[in-house]
Amino acid sequence: MKSAARKPPRVAAVLKMQEAYATSLPAVIRGEEAFQAARRQRRNAALLGAAVVLACLLLSAWVSEAHPATLWAGLPRIFEYFIRILPDLRWPALFADAETEGSIAFWFYRLPEWALLIVETANMAALATLLGSAVSLLLAFPAARNIAPSGLVYNLTRRFLEALRTIPEIVYALIFVWAFGVGALAGILAIALHSAGANGKLFAEAIENADMKPWDGVTSAGGSWFAACRFAILPQVLPNILSYLLLRFEVNIRSASVIGFVGAGGIGEELYKVISFNYYEEISAIILLIILTVVCVDLLSERLRHAAMGRLEAAR
């Protein structure tokens, strides 16, 4: 009797579930069809974008005359040049003095002069990085959309930073060499201007990603725009700014080596001379010194960045 009394409610519940399933089935089917349609639309858009990019690449290759036959013919010559600049090291004389051919000392026979030029190049890069980053930090706040005083100030600052980083360092170097003469000053100013434009964009984007609650707190308490930038925004973005600054220092060492080709000082002038006179082994020695310098700067920058970030986190 008890089982018979419970049976009708169960049957009614099952029937109700079947009815609900039958009612929801068309909605599920429509949802699946909409999902598949959106998926096909995204896939077609991705294929169309890939086709446009491929067409642009082919067009640019045709305009620049980057023909596969030319690339295939010139590829062995690249390796031939690298083979030429390799030093003629010999194991029996590897650790002999600078007078013995085939030794490391003979390969780096001008190491004291090159070391001084490397130090000059690093000093140029460091000073230019500091000068350029100081300018970019001042311009980054009005160049950030979320805290710019006005739309006009924002657009003018942004366009000015774009103009600074659009002109290559070597063009700046040519101008300053003509104005101030051959030497490190031209290189420092050239790298500093380009660094100001490049870091200004990065600093401004870091500011745009900052939390605006501290900004609202400072301004609501009567703080000025400069006070809000100093106490609300700068502490948030300082780790990113430091990271970008150290990264730019590494890039500027490479730039300082390149602009020396136009007489802007540093190891670049010496590298230009040995390339011009086809002193192949000296080319490889100088390039190796530049690579080692960048590696050392990278390791030092990593330590400084972690130490500074640790102090900032502890201060918070």
C-alpha positions as CSV (number, residue, x, y, z in Angstrom):
1,M,0.0,0.0,0.0
2,K,2.8,2.4,0.8
3,S,4.6,1.7,-2.5
4,A,1.3,2.2,-4.4
5,A,0.8,5.5,-2.6
6,R,4.3,6.7,-3.5
7,K,4.1,5.7,-7.2
8,P,1.9,8.4,-8.6
9,P,4.2,11.3,-7.3
10,R,7.2,9.6,-8.8
11,V,5.6,9.2,-12.2
12,A,4.4,12.8,-12.1
13,A,8.0,13.9,-11.3
14,V,9.4,11.8,-14.1
15,L,6.8,13.2,-16.6
16,K,7.6,16.7,-15.4
17,M,11.3,16.2,-16.0
18,Q,10.7,14.8,-19.4
19,E,8.5,17.7,-20.3
20,A,11.1,20.2,-19.0
21,Y,13.8,18.4,-21.1
22,A,11.6,18.5,-24.2
23,T,11.0,22.2,-23.6
24,S,14.6,23.1,-23.1
25,L,16.0,20.9,-25.9
26,P,15.3,23.5,-28.7
27,A,17.0,26.2,-26.6
28,V,20.0,24.0,-26.2
29,I,20.1,23.2,-29.9
30,R,19.8,26.9,-30.7
31,G,22.6,27.7,-28.3
32,E,24.8,25.1,-29.8
33,E,24.1,26.4,-33.3
34,A,24.9,30.0,-32.2
35,F,28.1,28.8,-30.7
36,Q,29.2,27.0,-33.8
37,A,28.2,30.0,-36.0
38,A,30.3,32.3,-33.8
39,R,33.2,29.8,-33.9
40,R,33.0,29.7,-37.7
41,Q,32.9,33.5,-37.9
42,R,36.0,33.7,-35.7
43,R,37.8,31.1,-37.7
44,N,36.9,32.8,-41.0
45,A,38.1,36.2,-39.6
46,A,41.4,34.6,-38.5
47,L,41.9,33.0,-41.9
48,L,41.1,36.4,-43.6
49,G,43.6,38.2,-41.3
50,A,46.3,35.6,-42.0
51,A,45.7,35.9,-45.7
52,V,46.0,39.7,-45.5
53,V,49.2,39.5,-43.4
54,L,50.7,36.9,-45.9
55,A,49.8,39.2,-48.8
56,C,51.4,42.2,-47.1
57,L,54.6,40.1,-46.5
58,L,54.7,39.0,-50.1
59,L,54.2,42.5,-51.3
60,S,56.9,43.9,-49.0
61,A,59.3,41.2,-50.1
62,W,58.6,42.0,-53.8
63,V,59.1,45.8,-53.2
64,S,62.3,45.2,-51.2
65,E,63.6,42.7,-53.8
66,A,64.0,40.0,-51.2
67,H,63.8,37.3,-53.8
68,P,64.4,33.7,-52.6
69,A,67.1,33.1,-55.2
70,T,69.0,36.2,-54.0
71,L,68.7,35.0,-50.4
72,W,69.8,31.5,-51.2
73,A,72.8,32.8,-53.2
74,G,73.9,35.2,-50.4
75,L,73.4,32.9,-47.5
76,P,76.7,31.1,-47.8
77,R,78.6,34.4,-48.0
78,I,77.3,35.3,-44.5
79,F,78.9,32.2,-43.0
80,E,82.0,32.8,-45.1
81,Y,82.4,36.2,-43.4
82,F,81.9,34.7,-39.9
83,I,84.5,32.1,-40.7
84,R,86.9,34.8,-41.8
85,I,86.6,36.8,-38.5
86,L,87.2,33.7,-36.4
87,P,90.6,33.8,-34.7
88,D,93.4,31.3,-35.7
89,L,93.8,29.7,-32.3
90,R,96.2,26.8,-31.8
91,W,96.1,24.6,-28.8
92,P,99.8,24.3,-28.2
93,A,100.1,28.1,-28.1
94,L,96.7,28.9,-26.7
95,F,98.0,30.4,-23.4
96,A,101.2,31.8,-24.7
97,D,102.2,35.5,-24.7
98,A,101.0,38.2,-27.0
99,E,104.0,37.6,-29.4
100,T,103.0,34.1,-30.2
101,E,100.5,33.6,-33.0
102,G,97.6,31.3,-32.2
103,S,97.3,32.4,-28.6
104,I,94.5,34.2,-26.9
105,A,96.9,37.0,-25.9
106,F,97.8,37.5,-29.5
107,W,94.1,37.7,-30.4
108,F,93.5,40.3,-27.8
109,Y,96.8,42.1,-28.1
110,R,95.1,45.5,-27.8
111,L,93.0,44.6,-24.9
112,P,94.0,47.5,-22.6
113,E,93.0,50.1,-25.3
114,W,89.8,48.2,-26.1
115,A,88.9,47.9,-22.4
116,L,89.2,51.7,-22.0
117,L,86.9,52.2,-25.0
118,I,84.4,49.7,-23.6
119,V,84.4,51.6,-20.3
120,E,83.8,54.8,-22.3
121,T,81.0,53.2,-24.1
122,A,79.4,52.0,-20.9
123,N,79.7,55.5,-19.4
124,M,78.1,57.0,-22.4
125,A,75.2,54.5,-22.2
126,A,74.8,55.1,-18.4
127,L,74.8,58.8,-18.6
128,A,72.5,58.9,-21.7
129,T,70.1,56.5,-20.0
130,L,69.9,58.7,-16.8
131,L,69.4,61.9,-18.8
132,G,66.8,60.4,-21.2
133,S,64.9,58.6,-18.4
134,A,64.8,61.8,-16.3
135,V,63.2,63.6,-19.2
136,S,60.8,60.7,-20.0
137,L,59.7,60.5,-16.4
138,L,58.8,64.2,-16.4
139,L,56.9,63.8,-19.6
140,A,55.2,60.5,-18.8
141,F,52.7,61.9,-16.4
142,P,51.1,64.4,-18.8
143,A,51.4,61.7,-21.5
144,A,49.2,59.3,-19.5
145,R,45.6,59.4,-20.6
146,N,44.1,58.7,-17.2
147,I,45.9,61.6,-15.4
148,A,46.7,64.1,-18.1
149,P,45.7,67.7,-17.2
150,S,43.8,68.1,-20.5
151,G,43.4,66.4,-23.9
152,L,45.6,69.0,-25.5
153,V,48.4,68.5,-23.1
154,Y,48.1,64.7,-23.6
155,N,48.2,64.8,-27.4
156,L,51.1,67.3,-27.5
157,T,53.2,65.3,-25.1
158,R,52.4,62.0,-26.9
159,R,53.3,63.5,-30.3
160,F,56.5,65.0,-28.9
161,L,57.6,61.6,-27.5
162,E,56.8,59.9,-30.8
163,A,58.9,62.4,-32.6
164,L,61.9,61.8,-30.2
165,R,61.9,58.0,-30.7
166,T,61.1,58.0,-34.4
167,I,64.4,59.6,-35.4
168,P,67.2,56.9,-35.1
169,E,70.1,57.5,-32.7
170,I,72.6,57.6,-35.6
171,V,70.8,60.5,-37.2
172,Y,70.9,62.4,-33.9
173,A,74.6,61.5,-33.7
174,L,75.3,62.9,-37.1
175,I,73.6,66.2,-36.2
176,F,75.5,66.5,-32.8
177,V,78.8,65.5,-34.4
178,W,78.4,68.3,-36.9
179,A,77.4,70.7,-34.0
180,F,79.8,69.7,-31.2
181,G,82.5,67.8,-33.1
182,V,83.7,64.3,-32.8
183,G,83.6,62.8,-29.3
184,A,81.4,61.2,-26.6
185,L,79.2,64.2,-26.0
186,A,77.5,63.8,-29.4
187,G,76.8,60.1,-28.6
188,I,75.5,60.9,-25.1
189,L,73.0,63.5,-26.4
190,A,71.9,61.3,-29.3
191,I,71.2,58.3,-27.1
192,A,69.5,60.4,-24.4
193,L,67.0,61.9,-26.9
194,H,66.0,58.6,-28.3
195,S,65.8,57.1,-24.8
196,A,63.5,59.9,-23.7
197,G,61.1,59.1,-26.4
198,A,61.2,55.3,-26.0
199,N,61.0,55.3,-22.2
200,G,58.4,58.0,-22.2
201,K,55.9,55.7,-23.9
202,L,56.7,52.8,-21.6
203,F,56.5,55.0,-18.4
204,A,53.2,56.5,-19.6
205,E,51.6,53.1,-20.3
206,A,52.7,51.9,-16.8
207,I,51.0,55.0,-15.3
208,E,47.8,54.3,-17.3
209,N,47.7,50.8,-15.7
210,A,48.0,52.2,-12.2
211,D,45.2,52.0,-9.6
212,M,43.3,55.3,-9.5
213,K,42.0,54.9,-5.9
214,P,45.1,56.5,-4.3
215,W,44.8,59.3,-6.9
216,D,41.2,59.9,-5.9
217,G,42.1,59.9,-2.3
218,V,44.9,62.5,-2.7
219,T,42.8,64.8,-4.9
220,S,39.7,64.5,-2.6
221,A,41.9,65.6,0.3
222,G,42.9,68.8,-1.6
223,G,46.2,67.6,-3.0
224,S,47.4,69.2,-6.2
225,W,48.0,67.4,-9.5
226,F,51.8,67.3,-8.8
227,A,51.2,65.9,-5.3
228,A,48.9,63.2,-6.7
229,C,51.5,62.2,-9.2
230,R,54.2,62.1,-6.6
231,F,52.3,60.3,-3.8
232,A,49.6,58.3,-5.5
233,I,51.0,57.2,-8.8
234,L,54.8,57.2,-8.6
235,P,55.1,54.6,-5.7
236,Q,52.9,52.2,-7.8
237,V,54.8,52.4,-11.0
238,L,58.3,52.8,-9.6
239,P,59.2,49.0,-10.0
240,N,58.1,49.1,-13.6
241,I,60.0,52.3,-14.3
242,L,63.2,50.8,-12.7
243,S,62.8,47.7,-14.8
244,Y,62.4,49.7,-18.0
245,L,65.3,51.9,-17.1
246,L,67.7,49.0,-16.6
247,L,66.5,47.4,-19.8
248,R,67.1,50.6,-21.7
249,F,70.6,50.7,-20.3
250,E,71.4,47.4,-21.9
251,V,69.9,48.6,-25.2
252,N,71.9,51.8,-25.0
253,I,75.2,49.9,-24.8
254,R,74.5,48.5,-28.2
255,S,73.4,51.9,-29.4
256,A,76.6,53.5,-28.1
257,S,78.6,50.9,-30.0
258,V,76.8,51.6,-33.3
259,I,76.8,55.4,-33.2
260,G,80.6,55.3,-32.8
261,F,80.6,54.6,-36.5
262,V,79.9,58.3,-37.2
263,G,82.5,59.6,-34.8
264,A,80.4,59.7,-31.6
265,G,83.0,58.1,-29.4
266,G,83.3,54.7,-27.7
267,I,84.2,51.3,-29.0
268,G,82.2,51.9,-32.1
269,E,84.9,54.1,-33.7
270,E,87.4,51.4,-33.2
271,L,85.1,48.7,-34.6
272,Y,84.4,50.9,-37.7
273,K,88.2,51.2,-38.2
274,V,88.9,47.5,-38.1
275,I,86.0,46.7,-40.3
276,S,87.1,49.3,-42.8
277,F,90.7,47.8,-43.0
278,N,89.4,44.2,-42.9
279,Y,91.3,43.3,-39.7
280,Y,89.2,40.2,-39.3
281,E,90.5,38.8,-36.0
282,E,90.3,42.2,-34.4
283,I,86.6,42.4,-35.5
284,S,85.8,39.2,-33.7
285,A,87.7,40.3,-30.6
286,I,85.9,43.6,-30.3
287,I,82.5,42.0,-30.9
288,L,83.2,39.4,-28.2
289,L,84.1,42.2,-25.8
290,I,80.8,44.0,-26.5
291,I,78.9,40.8,-26.0
292,L,80.6,40.1,-22.7
293,T,79.9,43.7,-21.6
294,V,76.2,43.3,-22.3
295,V,76.1,40.0,-20.5
296,C,77.8,41.6,-17.4
297,V,75.4,44.5,-17.5
298,D,72.4,42.2,-17.8
299,L,73.5,40.2,-14.7
300,L,74.2,43.4,-12.8
301,S,70.8,44.9,-13.8
302,E,69.0,41.7,-12.7
303,R,70.6,42.0,-9.2
304,L,69.8,45.7,-8.9
305,R,66.3,45.2,-10.1
306,H,65.6,42.4,-7.6
307,A,67.2,44.3,-4.8
308,A,65.3,47.5,-5.5
309,M,62.0,45.7,-5.8
310,G,62.6,43.9,-2.6
311,R,63.2,47.2,-0.8
312,L,60.1,48.7,-2.3
313,E,58.0,45.7,-1.2
314,A,59.5,45.9,2.3
315,A,58.7,49.7,2.4
316,R,55.1,48.9,1.6
